[in-house]
Amino acid sequence: MDLRSTSFQRLSRGTTPRILRRISLGWLAVFLCIYLAGAWFLPKEVLESIRDRDYFLLSIGSLLVSYLNVLPLALADRVQDDDRLHSNELTAAAEPINGTLLTGIIIRFAGTIALFVLGRYQMASADQSVAFVVILWYVVLSVITTHAVAAEVKKVRQ
C-alpha cells in the first residue's frame, strides 16, 4: 500500500475547515497589526495614497482568494469519498493529488491578478499603493496557507 496516498487521504478528510480557520485567524492577526501599526512601518506616500476603505476591501479580497486557493483540496476530498464507493481505495486516493496543488496555485495567481486589476481601475488609491497592498497580502497569505497545510501534514505523519 502506498503511504503517500493514504497520507493524502487522511490529510484531505476533514482538514479543510481547520486550514480555513488558521487562514482566517492569521489574516485577522496580520490585518490588525498592519492597520494599527502601519503608520510606523509603511512609507508615508503609501499611507497617504491609500484610503482605509480601499485597504479593507483589498484585504477582504485577498482573504477570499486565499479561501479559493484551498477549494481544490476540499473538492478532492469530495471526489475521494465518491470514488471510494466505486473503485479500490488506493487508486481513488492517488488520483486527486495530481492536479490539486497546481490548481490551487493557478487560482491564487489568477485571483491576485484579478484583485489588482479590480483595485487599480475601481479604487481611488494610487496604483503603486494598490500593488503594494495586493503583493503584501499575497505573500502573507501564501505563508499562512503553507504553514496551515504543513501543520496538517505534520499531524498525519505523527
C-alpha atoms as one frame of an Amber mdcrd trajectory, in Angstrom:
protein
   0.000   0.000   0.000   1.328   3.448  -0.942   1.932   5.553   2.177   1.667
   8.857   0.292  -1.801   8.028  -0.994  -3.131   7.172   2.442  -1.471  10.274
   3.944  -3.172  12.500   1.407  -6.412  10.650   2.008  -6.193  11.265   5.758
  -4.971  14.827   5.202  -7.834  15.872   2.988 -10.581  14.257   5.036 -11.971
  16.959   7.330  -8.870  19.173   7.357 -10.227  21.887   5.073 -12.208  23.628
   7.865  -9.112  23.619  10.117  -6.980  25.079   7.330  -9.598  27.773   6.634
  -9.784  28.599  10.344  -5.998  29.005  10.506  -6.053  31.240   7.421  -8.829
  33.372   8.924  -7.078  33.792  12.269  -3.757  34.547  10.585  -5.403  37.101
   8.311  -7.121  38.787  11.249  -3.892  38.995  13.250  -1.907  40.433  10.350
  -4.722  42.797   9.372  -4.903  44.245  12.863  -1.118  44.540  13.139  -0.796
  46.281   9.792  -3.780  48.506  10.357  -2.783  49.580  13.857   0.982  49.755
  13.404   1.062  50.698   9.720   1.978  54.301  10.459   5.368  53.197  11.754
   6.285  50.681   9.052   4.676  51.805   5.799   6.149  54.675   3.804   4.275
  57.974   4.126   3.494  58.000   0.396   1.700  54.667   0.690  -0.265  55.751
   3.762  -1.352  58.985   2.104  -2.245  57.377  -1.223  -4.406  54.519   0.011
  -7.697  55.030   1.739  -8.861  52.894   4.668 -11.866  51.606   2.743  -9.674
  50.548  -0.181  -7.216  48.812   2.126 -10.044  46.940   3.831 -11.601  45.849
   0.526  -8.254  44.679  -0.859  -7.613  42.776   2.368 -11.004  41.051   2.243
 -10.481  40.275  -1.443  -7.117  38.702  -0.678  -8.709  36.603   2.044 -11.344
  35.365  -0.405  -8.642  34.480  -2.927  -6.882  32.536  -0.184 -10.106  30.648
   0.577 -10.484  29.826  -3.106  -6.906  28.554  -3.094  -7.932  25.832  -0.632
 -11.016  24.903  -2.686  -9.246  22.174  -4.747  -8.326  20.364  -1.524 -11.960
  20.387  -0.407 -13.128  19.214  -3.834 -10.512  16.442  -3.848 -11.909  15.310
  -0.510 -15.410  15.026  -2.001 -14.153  13.255  -5.109 -12.281  10.763  -2.939
 -15.414   9.993  -0.940 -17.408   9.426  -4.138 -14.662   7.372  -5.816 -14.217
   5.110  -2.801 -17.695   3.820  -3.412 -16.878   2.789  -6.999 -13.236   1.682
  -7.079 -10.490   0.388  -4.889  -9.239   2.756  -2.200  -5.602   3.010  -3.320
  -6.412   4.171  -6.843  -9.062   6.608  -5.645  -6.686   8.188  -3.114  -3.842
   8.718  -5.588  -5.797  10.388  -8.399  -6.878  13.735  -6.818  -3.390  14.752
  -5.680  -2.139  15.058  -9.268  -3.765  18.415 -10.006  -4.748  19.692  -6.590
  -1.629  21.708  -5.820  -1.277  23.116  -9.340  -4.936  24.100  -9.404  -4.569
  25.929  -6.091  -1.531  27.825  -7.359  -3.342  28.844 -10.547  -6.378  30.010
  -8.561  -4.225  32.118  -6.234  -2.261  33.661  -9.091  -5.331  34.445 -11.218
  -7.267  35.739  -8.211  -4.441  38.033  -7.173  -4.125  39.462 -10.683  -7.895
  39.976 -10.841  -7.818  41.689  -7.452  -5.039  44.026  -8.594  -6.854  44.894
 -11.822 -10.105  45.476  -9.947  -8.346  47.616  -7.352  -6.452  49.582  -9.942
  -9.479  50.528 -12.001 -12.176  50.798  -9.350 -10.453  52.406  -6.374  -9.342
  55.956  -5.805  -5.978  54.899  -4.372  -2.751  55.210  -6.342  -1.645  52.257
  -8.488   1.569  51.753  -6.514  -0.249  51.538  -3.206  -2.795  49.062  -4.612
   0.059  46.945  -5.951   1.880  47.161  -2.621  -1.147  46.025  -0.621  -2.064
  43.204  -3.030   1.505  41.868  -3.138   1.827  42.181   0.636  -1.325  40.134
   1.188  -0.282  37.638  -1.498   2.952  36.914   0.327   1.462  36.934   3.835
  -1.487  34.687   2.987   0.701  32.321   0.959   2.911  31.869   4.013  -0.090
  31.381   6.307  -1.691  28.849   3.944   1.552  26.933   3.519   2.042  26.844
   7.285  -1.541  25.632   7.842  -1.222  22.819   5.296   2.217  21.852   6.641
   0.807  21.654  10.170  -1.919  19.293   8.960   0.641  17.130   7.133   2.738
  17.012  10.302  -0.281  15.768  12.256  -0.805  12.989   9.718   2.830  11.861
   9.827   2.942  11.616  13.616
